[in-house]
Amino acid sequence: MMHKEQEVEHLSCLIIGSGPAGYTAAIYAARADLKPVIYTGMVPGGQLTQTTDVDNFPGYAQGVTGPVMMEDLKAQAERFGTEVRFGYATKVEFSTDGGVHQVEVDGSKLIHADTVIIATGATAKWLGLPSEEKYNGFGVSACAVCDGFFFKEQDVAIVGAGDTAAEEATYLAKLCRKVYMLVRRDEFRASKAMVHRVLNTPNIEVMYHSEAVEILGDGQAVTGVRVVNNQSNQTQDLDVTGFFVAIGHQPNTEIFQGVLDMDETGYLITKSDSTATNIPGVFACGDVQDHVYRQAITAAGTGCMAALEAERYLMAKSDA
């Protein structure tokens, strides 16, 4: 895989990804004198840089914007000696016997690392509408738990038919006046219990065979959504101020396929109560291995775990 003419650098701790998980791992690893290097990936700061307001991260009493929070975390990691570099991992060759791991960066540079912490996160799946992109952060969101609070006593729409969509719809229903739930087929993909909960929530209106074709807005914020019935081809405009997309997330694990254990949707599998993967010295934290909570605070928690486990792994190796 690796060419002789490549520049080679040896690190004790390489962190791939720069969201709350990656930066928290860096803070702990740097304080343990592991001299970590972070490669940010193509979206430095991760998903939170596409979020306007973060009101649920402990310690920010007045709330904070996603980009500012990521800058704070970056500065904190750098304060303890983390080196943050823009770049992304293009290939990996992990040692299965506790040897040195090889990671190619930007297709040209080769890193030899004693430990690797994977914090590459996940990417929300979107419908792919230009208007959805235009109003992302201004009424369009892929996280009801993060942003639902801003739509108190307002009318909103959510698209999706799985457990996450059902859960987020019932969450929104507690805050919002009305929730339109757009389901593409004539049935949910969610579990019976979740469907039961949705159908028994009076202010959720389920619209079957329905697809959003355009997010309507005034140039500043969302004012509605145009919906087509895919059976009758009739369109109607719903007056909503919020539009939530809950059609799933895609973990950023393409380069680890065939190398690390992952579930059927591509999330990395870590050992119970641990961030350890199936390869010694390789750890995974944050949304790349968490399809349940997907919050900044839980990502940060597993980032801390990964750094502590990397430190213990290196200590055990040096004692051997």
Contacts in CASP RR format, 6 or more apart in sequence:
PFRMAT RR
TARGET T0000
AUTHOR 0000-0000-0000
METHOD contacts of the structure
MODEL  1
MMHKEQEVEHLSCLIIGSGPAGYTAAIYAARADLKPVIYTGMVPGGQLTQ
TTDVDNFPGYAQGVTGPVMMEDLKAQAERFGTEVRFGYATKVEFSTDGGV
HQVEVDGSKLIHADTVIIATGATAKWLGLPSEEKYNGFGVSACAVCDGFF
FKEQDVAIVGAGDTAAEEATYLAKLCRKVYMLVRRDEFRASKAMVHRVLN
TPNIEVMYHSEAVEILGDGQAVTGVRVVNNQSNQTQDLDVTGFFVAIGHQ
PNTEIFQGVLDMDETGYLITKSDSTATNIPGVFACGDVQDHVYRQAITAA
GTGCMAALEAERYLMAKSDA
1 91 0 8 1.000
1 93 0 8 1.000
1 102 0 8 1.000
1 104 0 8 1.000
2 93 0 8 1.000
2 102 0 8 1.000
2 104 0 8 1.000
2 110 0 8 1.000
6 104 0 8 1.000
6 108 0 8 1.000
6 109 0 8 1.000
6 110 0 8 1.000
7 108 0 8 1.000
7 109 0 8 1.000
7 110 0 8 1.000
8 110 0 8 1.000
8 111 0 8 1.000
8 112 0 8 1.000
9 109 0 8 1.000
9 110 0 8 1.000
9 111 0 8 1.000
9 112 0 8 1.000
10 100 0 8 1.000
10 111 0 8 1.000
10 112 0 8 1.000
10 113 0 8 1.000
11 35 0 8 1.000
11 36 0 8 1.000
11 37 0 8 1.000
11 111 0 8 1.000
11 112 0 8 1.000
11 113 0 8 1.000
11 114 0 8 1.000
12 34 0 8 1.000
12 35 0 8 1.000
12 36 0 8 1.000
12 113 0 8 1.000
12 114 0 8 1.000
12 115 0 8 1.000
12 314 0 8 1.000
13 29 0 8 1.000
13 34 0 8 1.000
13 35 0 8 1.000
13 36 0 8 1.000
13 37 0 8 1.000
13 113 0 8 1.000
13 114 0 8 1.000
13 115 0 8 1.000
13 116 0 8 1.000
13 117 0 8 1.000
13 307 0 8 1.000
13 310 0 8 1.000
13 314 0 8 1.000
14 36 0 8 1.000
14 37 0 8 1.000
14 39 0 8 1.000
14 101 0 8 1.000
14 103 0 8 1.000
14 111 0 8 1.000
14 113 0 8 1.000
14 115 0 8 1.000
14 116 0 8 1.000
14 117 0 8 1.000
15 22 0 8 1.000
15 25 0 8 1.000
15 26 0 8 1.000
15 29 0 8 1.000
15 36 0 8 1.000
15 37 0 8 1.000
15 38 0 8 1.000
15 39 0 8 1.000
15 116 0 8 1.000
15 117 0 8 1.000
15 119 0 8 1.000
16 38 0 8 1.000
16 39 0 8 1.000
16 41 0 8 1.000
16 88 0 8 1.000
16 89 0 8 1.000
16 103 0 8 1.000
16 116 0 8 1.000
16 117 0 8 1.000
16 118 0 8 1.000
16 119 0 8 1.000
16 120 0 8 1.000
17 38 0 8 1.000
17 39 0 8 1.000
17 40 0 8 1.000
17 41 0 8 1.000
17 46 0 8 1.000
17 118 0 8 1.000
17 119 0 8 1.000
17 120 0 8 1.000
17 121 0 8 1.000
18 38 0 8 1.000
18 39 0 8 1.000
18 40 0 8 1.000
18 41 0 8 1.000
18 44 0 8 1.000
18 45 0 8 1.000
18 46 0 8 1.000
18 70 0 8 1.000
18 74 0 8 1.000
18 84 0 8 1.000
18 119 0 8 1.000
19 45 0 8 1.000
19 46 0 8 1.000
19 47 0 8 1.000
19 48 0 8 1.000
19 70 0 8 1.000
19 73 0 8 1.000
19 119 0 8 1.000
19 121 0 8 1.000
19 299 0 8 1.000
20 48 0 8 1.000
20 70 0 8 1.000
20 73 0 8 1.000
20 286 0 8 1.000
20 296 0 8 1.000
20 297 0 8 1.000
20 299 0 8 1.000
20 300 0 8 1.000
20 303 0 8 1.000
21 119 0 8 1.000
21 121 0 8 1.000
21 285 0 8 1.000
21 286 0 8 1.000
21 287 0 8 1.000
21 288 0 8 1.000
21 299 0 8 1.000
21 300 0 8 1.000
21 301 0 8 1.000
21 302 0 8 1.000
21 303 0 8 1.000
21 306 0 8 1.000
22 38 0 8 1.000
22 117 0 8 1.000
22 119 0 8 1.000
22 285 0 8 1.000
22 286 0 8 1.000
22 299 0 8 1.000
22 303 0 8 1.000
23 38 0 8 1.000
23 45 0 8 1.000
23 70 0 8 1.000
23 73 0 8 1.000
23 74 0 8 1.000
23 76 0 8 1.000
23 77 0 8 1.000
23 300 0 8 1.000
24 73 0 8 1.000
24 299 0 8 1.000
24 300 0 8 1.000
24 301 0 8 1.000
24 303 0 8 1.000
24 304 0 8 1.000
24 307 0 8 1.000
25 36 0 8 1.000
25 117 0 8 1.000
25 119 0 8 1.000
25 285 0 8 1.000
25 303 0 8 1.000
25 304 0 8 1.000
25 306 0 8 1.000
25 307 0 8 1.000
25 310 0 8 1.000
26 36 0 8 1.000
26 38 0 8 1.000
26 77 0 8 1.000
26 80 0 8 1.000
26 82 0 8 1.000
26 84 0 8 1.000
26 307 0 8 1.000
27 73 0 8 1.000
27 76 0 8 1.000
27 77 0 8 1.000
27 80 0 8 1.000
27 82 0 8 1.000
27 307 0 8 1.000
28 303 0 8 1.000
28 304 0 8 1.000
28 307 0 8 1.000
28 308 0 8 1.000
28 311 0 8 1.000
29 36 0 8 1.000
29 82 0 8 1.000
29 117 0 8 1.000
29 307 0 8 1.000
29 310 0 8 1.000
29 311 0 8 1.000
30 36 0 8 1.000
30 77 0 8 1.000
30 80 0 8 1.000
30 81 0 8 1.000
30 82 0 8 1.000
31 80 0 8 1.000
32 307 0 8 1.000
32 308 0 8 1.000
32 311 0 8 1.000
34 115 0 8 1.000
34 307 0 8 1.000
34 310 0 8 1.000
34 311 0 8 1.000
34 314 0 8 1.000
35 81 0 8 1.000
35 83 0 8 1.000
36 82 0 8 1.000
36 83 0 8 1.000
36 117 0 8 1.000
36 307 0 8 1.000
37 82 0 8 1.000
37 83 0 8 1.000
37 84 0 8 1.000
37 85 0 8 1.000
37 111 0 8 1.000
38 77 0 8 1.000
38 82 0 8 1.000
38 83 0 8 1.000
38 84 0 8 1.000
38 85 0 8 1.000
39 85 0 8 1.000
39 86 0 8 1.000
39 87 0 8 1.000
39 88 0 8 1.000
39 89 0 8 1.000
39 105 0 8 1.000
40 84 0 8 1.000
40 85 0 8 1.000
40 86 0 8 1.000
40 87 0 8 1.000
40 88 0 8 1.000
41 86 0 8 1.000
41 87 0 8 1.000
41 88 0 8 1.000
41 89 0 8 1.000
41 120 0 8 1.000
42 87 0 8 1.000
42 88 0 8 1.000
43 49 0 8 1.000
43 50 0 8 1.000
44 70 0 8 1.000
44 86 0 8 1.000
45 67 0 8 1.000
45 70 0 8 1.000
45 74 0 8 1.000
46 70 0 8 1.000
46 121 0 8 1.000
47 121 0 8 1.000
47 122 0 8 1.000
47 123 0 8 1.000
47 124 0 8 1.000
47 287 0 8 1.000
48 54 0 8 1.000
48 66 0 8 1.000
48 67 0 8 1.000
48 69 0 8 1.000
48 70 0 8 1.000
48 296 0 8 1.000
49 66 0 8 1.000
49 67 0 8 1.000
49 70 0 8 1.000
50 136 0 8 1.000
50 137 0 8 1.000
51 65 0 8 1.000
51 66 0 8 1.000
51 137 0 8 1.000
51 143 0 8 1.000
51 146 0 8 1.000
51 147 0 8 1.000
52 65 0 8 1.000
52 66 0 8 1.000
52 137 0 8 1.000
52 138 0 8 1.000
53 63 0 8 1.000
53 64 0 8 1.000
53 65 0 8 1.000
53 66 0 8 1.000
53 147 0 8 1.000
53 150 0 8 1.000
54 60 0 8 1.000
54 63 0 8 1.000
54 64 0 8 1.000
54 65 0 8 1.000
54 66 0 8 1.000
54 69 0 8 1.000
54 146 0 8 1.000
54 296 0 8 1.000
55 63 0 8 1.000
55 149 0 8 1.000
56 145 0 8 1.000
56 146 0 8 1.000
56 295 0 8 1.000
56 296 0 8 1.000
56 297 0 8 1.000
57 63 0 8 1.000
57 64 0 8 1.000
57 69 0 8 1.000
57 296 0 8 1.000
57 297 0 8 1.000
58 297 0 8 1.000
60 69 0 8 1.000
64 72 0 8 1.000
69 296 0 8 1.000
74 84 0 8 1.000
77 84 0 8 1.000
78 84 0 8 1.000
87 105 0 8 1.000
87 106 0 8 1.000
88 105 0 8 1.000
88 106 0 8 1.000
89 103 0 8 1.000
89 104 0 8 1.000
89 105 0 8 1.000
89 120 0 8 1.000
89 255 0 8 1.000
90 104 0 8 1.000
90 105 0 8 1.000
90 106 0 8 1.000
90 107 0 8 1.000
90 255 0 8 1.000
91 103 0 8 1.000
91 104 0 8 1.000
91 107 0 8 1.000
91 255 0 8 1.000
92 101 0 8 1.000
92 102 0 8 1.000
92 103 0 8 1.000
92 104 0 8 1.000
92 116 0 8 1.000
92 255 0 8 1.000
92 256 0 8 1.000
92 259 0 8 1.000
93 101 0 8 1.000
93 102 0 8 1.000
93 103 0 8 1.000
94 101 0 8 1.000
94 102 0 8 1.000
94 116 0 8 1.000
94 259 0 8 1.000
94 260 0 8 1.000
94 279 0 8 1.000
94 282 0 8 1.000
95 101 0 8 1.000
95 102 0 8 1.000
95 279 0 8 1.000
95 280 0 8 1.000
96 279 0 8 1.000
96 280 0 8 1.000
97 280 0 8 1.000
98 280 0 8 1.000
98 281 0 8 1.000
98 317 0 8 1.000
99 114 0 8 1.000
99 280 0 8 1.000
100 112 0 8 1.000
100 113 0 8 1.000
100 114 0 8 1.000
101 112 0 8 1.000
101 113 0 8 1.000
101 114 0 8 1.000
101 115 0 8 1.000
101 116 0 8 1.000
101 279 0 8 1.000
101 281 0 8 1.000
101 282 0 8 1.000
102 110 0 8 1.000
102 111 0 8 1.000
102 112 0 8 1.000
102 113 0 8 1.000
103 110 0 8 1.000
103 111 0 8 1.000
103 113 0 8 1.000
103 116 0 8 1.000
104 110 0 8 1.000
104 111 0 8 1.000
105 111 0 8 1.000
114 281 0 8 1.000
114 314 0 8 1.000
114 317 0 8 1.000
115 281 0 8 1.000
115 282 0 8 1.000
115 283 0 8 1.000
115 310 0 8 1.000
115 313 0 8 1.000
115 314 0 8 1.000
116 281 0 8 1.000
116 282 0 8 1.000
116 283 0 8 1.000
117 275 0 8 1.000
117 283 0 8 1.000
117 284 0 8 1.000
117 285 0 8 1.000
117 303 0 8 1.000
117 306 0 8 1.000
117 307 0 8 1.000
117 310 0 8 1.000
118 256 0 8 1.000
118 260 0 8 1.000
118 268 0 8 1.000
118 277 0 8 1.000
118 282 0 8 1.000
118 283 0 8 1.000
118 284 0 8 1.000
118 285 0 8 1.000
118 288 0 8 1.000
119 284 0 8 1.000
119 285 0 8 1.000
119 286 0 8 1.000
119 288 0 8 1.000
119 299 0 8 1.000
119 303 0 8 1.000
119 306 0 8 1.000
120 251 0 8 1.000
120 252 0 8 1.000
120 253 0 8 1.000
120 288 0 8 1.000
121 251 0 8 1.000
121 252 0 8 1.000
121 286 0 8 1.000
121 287 0 8 1.000
121 288 0 8 1.000
121 299 0 8 1.000
122 249 0 8 1.000
122 250 0 8 1.000
122 251 0 8 1.000
122 252 0 8 1.000
122 267 0 8 1.000
122 287 0 8 1.000
122 288 0 8 1.000
122 291 0 8 1.000
122 294 0 8 1.000
123 249 0 8 1.000
123 250 0 8 1.000
123 252 0 8 1.000
124 142 0 8 1.000
124 143 0 8 1.000
124 245 0 8 1.000
124 248 0 8 1.000
124 249 0 8 1.000
125 245 0 8 1.000
125 247 0 8 1.000
125 248 0 8 1.000
125 249 0 8 1.000
125 250 0 8 1.000
126 132 0 8 1.000
126 133 0 8 1.000
126 142 0 8 1.000
126 245 0 8 1.000
126 247 0 8 1.000
127 159 0 8 1.000
127 212 0 8 1.000
127 245 0 8 1.000
127 247 0 8 1.000
129 212 0 8 1.000
129 213 0 8 1.000
129 214 0 8 1.000
129 215 0 8 1.000
131 214 0 8 1.000
131 215 0 8 1.000
131 216 0 8 1.000
131 217 0 8 1.000
132 140 0 8 1.000
132 212 0 8 1.000
132 215 0 8 1.000
132 243 0 8 1.000
132 245 0 8 1.000
134 215 0 8 1.000
134 219 0 8 1.000
135 215 0 8 1.000
135 217 0 8 1.000
135 219 0 8 1.000
135 221 0 8 1.000
135 222 0 8 1.000
135 243 0 8 1.000
137 147 0 8 1.000
138 220 0 8 1.000
138 221 0 8 1.000
138 222 0 8 1.000
139 147 0 8 1.000
139 151 0 8 1.000
139 221 0 8 1.000
139 222 0 8 1.000
139 241 0 8 1.000
139 242 0 8 1.000
139 243 0 8 1.000
140 215 0 8 1.000
140 222 0 8 1.000
140 242 0 8 1.000
140 243 0 8 1.000
140 244 0 8 1.000
140 245 0 8 1.000
141 147 0 8 1.000
141 148 0 8 1.000
141 242 0 8 1.000
141 243 0 8 1.000
141 244 0 8 1.000
141 245 0 8 1.000
142 244 0 8 1.000
142 245 0 8 1.000
142 246 0 8 1.000
142 249 0 8 1.000
143 244 0 8 1.000
143 294 0 8 1.000
144 158 0 8 1.000
144 168 0 8 1.000
144 169 0 8 1.000
144 171 0 8 1.000
144 172 0 8 1.000
144 244 0 8 1.000
144 246 0 8 1.000
145 168 0 8 1.000
145 171 0 8 1.000
145 295 0 8 1.000
146 295 0 8 1.000
147 244 0 8 1.000
148 156 0 8 1.000
148 171 0 8 1.000
148 172 0 8 1.000
148 175 0 8 1.000
148 176 0 8 1.000
148 244 0 8 1.000
149 175 0 8 1.000
151 172 0 8 1.000
151 175 0 8 1.000
151 176 0 8 1.000
151 241 0 8 1.000
151 242 0 8 1.000
152 175 0 8 1.000
152 176 0 8 1.000
153 175 0 8 1.000
153 176 0 8 1.000
153 177 0 8 1.000
154 176 0 8 1.000
154 177 0 8 1.000
154 240 0 8 1.000
154 241 0 8 1.000
154 242 0 8 1.000
155 176 0 8 1.000
155 177 0 8 1.000
155 178 0 8 1.000
155 179 0 8 1.000
155 180 0 8 1.000
155 238 0 8 1.000
155 239 0 8 1.000
155 240 0 8 1.000
155 241 0 8 1.000
155 242 0 8 1.000
156 172 0 8 1.000
156 176 0 8 1.000
156 178 0 8 1.000
156 179 0 8 1.000
156 180 0 8 1.000
156 240 0 8 1.000
156 241 0 8 1.000
156 242 0 8 1.000
156 243 0 8 1.000
156 244 0 8 1.000
157 179 0 8 1.000
157 180 0 8 1.000
157 181 0 8 1.000
157 182 0 8 1.000
157 212 0 8 1.000
157 224 0 8 1.000
157 225 0 8 1.000
157 227 0 8 1.000
157 238 0 8 1.000
157 240 0 8 1.000
157 242 0 8 1.000
157 243 0 8 1.000
157 244 0 8 1.000
158 165 0 8 1.000
158 168 0 8 1.000
158 169 0 8 1.000
158 172 0 8 1.000
158 179 0 8 1.000
158 180 0 8 1.000
158 181 0 8 1.000
158 182 0 8 1.000
158 243 0 8 1.000
158 244 0 8 1.000
158 245 0 8 1.000
158 246 0 8 1.000
159 165 0 8 1.000
159 181 0 8 1.000
159 182 0 8 1.000
159 211 0 8 1.000
159 212 0 8 1.000
159 243 0 8 1.000
159 244 0 8 1.000
159 245 0 8 1.000
159 246 0 8 1.000
159 247 0 8 1.000
160 181 0 8 1.000
160 182 0 8 1.000
160 183 0 8 1.000
160 184 0 8 1.000
160 245 0 8 1.000
160 246 0 8 1.000
160 247 0 8 1.000
161 183 0 8 1.000
161 184 0 8 1.000
161 185 0 8 1.000
161 187 0 8 1.000
161 188 0 8 1.000
161 189 0 8 1.000
161 190 0 8 1.000
162 188 0 8 1.000
162 189 0 8 1.000
162 190 0 8 1.000
162 194 0 8 1.000
162 246 0 8 1.000
163 189 0 8 1.000
163 190 0 8 1.000
163 191 0 8 1.000
163 194 0 8 1.000
164 246 0 8 1.000
164 248 0 8 1.000
165 181 0 8 1.000
165 190 0 8 1.000
165 246 0 8 1.000
165 247 0 8 1.000
166 188 0 8 1.000
166 190 0 8 1.000
166 194 0 8 1.000
166 195 0 8 1.000
166 197 0 8 1.000
166 198 0 8 1.000
167 194 0 8 1.000
168 244 0 8 1.000
168 246 0 8 1.000
169 179 0 8 1.000
169 181 0 8 1.000
169 198 0 8 1.000
169 201 0 8 1.000
169 204 0 8 1.000
169 246 0 8 1.000
170 197 0 8 1.000
170 198 0 8 1.000
170 201 0 8 1.000
170 204 0 8 1.000
172 179 0 8 1.000
172 244 0 8 1.000
173 179 0 8 1.000
173 201 0 8 1.000
173 203 0 8 1.000
173 204 0 8 1.000
176 203 0 8 1.000
177 203 0 8 1.000
178 203 0 8 1.000
178 205 0 8 1.000
179 201 0 8 1.000
179 203 0 8 1.000
179 204 0 8 1.000
179 205 0 8 1.000
180 205 0 8 1.000
180 207 0 8 1.000
180 225 0 8 1.000
180 227 0 8 1.000
180 238 0 8 1.000
180 240 0 8 1.000
181 198 0 8 1.000
181 204 0 8 1.000
181 205 0 8 1.000
181 206 0 8 1.000
181 207 0 8 1.000
182 207 0 8 1.000
182 210 0 8 1.000
182 211 0 8 1.000
182 212 0 8 1.000
182 227 0 8 1.000
183 206 0 8 1.000
183 207 0 8 1.000
183 208 0 8 1.000
183 209 0 8 1.000
183 210 0 8 1.000
184 209 0 8 1.000
184 210 0 8 1.000
184 211 0 8 1.000
184 230 0 8 1.000
185 208 0 8 1.000
185 209 0 8 1.000
186 208 0 8 1.000
186 209 0 8 1.000
187 208 0 8 1.000
188 194 0 8 1.000
188 195 0 8 1.000
188 198 0 8 1.000
190 198 0 8 1.000
198 204 0 8 1.000
198 206 0 8 1.000
199 206 0 8 1.000
207 227 0 8 1.000
209 229 0 8 1.000
209 230 0 8 1.000
209 231 0 8 1.000
209 232 0 8 1.000
210 227 0 8 1.000
210 228 0 8 1.000
210 229 0 8 1.000
210 230 0 8 1.000
211 227 0 8 1.000
211 228 0 8 1.000
211 230 0 8 1.000
212 225 0 8 1.000
212 226 0 8 1.000
212 227 0 8 1.000
212 243 0 8 1.000
213 226 0 8 1.000
213 227 0 8 1.000
213 228 0 8 1.000
213 235 0 8 1.000
214 225 0 8 1.000
214 226 0 8 1.000
215 222 0 8 1.000
215 224 0 8 1.000
215 225 0 8 1.000
215 226 0 8 1.000
215 243 0 8 1.000
216 222 0 8 1.000
216 223 0 8 1.000
216 224 0 8 1.000
216 225 0 8 1.000
216 226 0 8 1.000
216 237 0 8 1.000
217 223 0 8 1.000
217 224 0 8 1.000
221 241 0 8 1.000
222 240 0 8 1.000
222 241 0 8 1.000
222 242 0 8 1.000
222 243 0 8 1.000
223 239 0 8 1.000
223 240 0 8 1.000
223 241 0 8 1.000
224 237 0 8 1.000
224 238 0 8 1.000
224 239 0 8 1.000
224 240 0 8 1.000
224 241 0 8 1.000
224 242 0 8 1.000
224 243 0 8 1.000
225 237 0 8 1.000
225 238 0 8 1.000
225 240 0 8 1.000
225 243 0 8 1.000
226 235 0 8 1.000
226 236 0 8 1.000
226 237 0 8 1.000
227 235 0 8 1.000
227 236 0 8 1.000
227 237 0 8 1.000
227 238 0 8 1.000
228 234 0 8 1.000
228 235 0 8 1.000
229 235 0 8 1.000
249 287 0 8 1.000
249 291 0 8 1.000
249 294 0 8 1.000
251 262 0 8 1.000
251 265 0 8 1.000
251 266 0 8 1.000
251 267 0 8 1.000
251 268 0 8 1.000
251 287 0 8 1.000
251 288 0 8 1.000
251 289 0 8 1.000
251 291 0 8 1.000
252 288 0 8 1.000
253 260 0 8 1.000
253 262 0 8 1.000
253 266 0 8 1.000
253 267 0 8 1.000
253 268 0 8 1.000
253 288 0 8 1.000
256 262 0 8 1.000
256 268 0 8 1.000
257 266 0 8 1.000
259 279 0 8 1.000
260 268 0 8 1.000
260 269 0 8 1.000
260 277 0 8 1.000
260 278 0 8 1.000
260 279 0 8 1.000
260 282 0 8 1.000
260 284 0 8 1.000
261 268 0 8 1.000
261 269 0 8 1.000
261 277 0 8 1.000
261 278 0 8 1.000
262 268 0 8 1.000
262 269 0 8 1.000
263 269 0 8 1.000
265 291 0 8 1.000
267 288 0 8 1.000
267 289 0 8 1.000
267 290 0 8 1.000
267 291 0 8 1.000
268 277 0 8 1.000
268 284 0 8 1.000
268 288 0 8 1.000
268 289 0 8 1.000
269 277 0 8 1.000
269 278 0 8 1.000
269 289 0 8 1.000
270 276 0 8 1.000
270 277 0 8 1.000
270 283 0 8 1.000
270 284 0 8 1.000
270 289 0 8 1.000
271 277 0 8 1.000
274 305 0 8 1.000
274 309 0 8 1.000
275 283 0 8 1.000
275 284 0 8 1.000
275 285 0 8 1.000
275 289 0 8 1.000
275 302 0 8 1.000
275 303 0 8 1.000
275 305 0 8 1.000
275 306 0 8 1.000
275 309 0 8 1.000
276 282 0 8 1.000
276 283 0 8 1.000
276 309 0 8 1.000
277 283 0 8 1.000
277 284 0 8 1.000
280 313 0 8 1.000
281 310 0 8 1.000
281 313 0 8 1.000
283 306 0 8 1.000
283 309 0 8 1.000
283 310 0 8 1.000
284 306 0 8 1.000
285 299 0 8 1.000
285 301 0 8 1.000
285 302 0 8 1.000
285 303 0 8 1.000
285 305 0 8 1.000
285 306 0 8 1.000
286 298 0 8 1.000
286 299 0 8 1.000
286 302 0 8 1.000
286 303 0 8 1.000
287 294 0 8 1.000
287 299 0 8 1.000
289 302 0 8 1.000
290 298 0 8 1.000
290 299 0 8 1.000
290 302 0 8 1.000
END
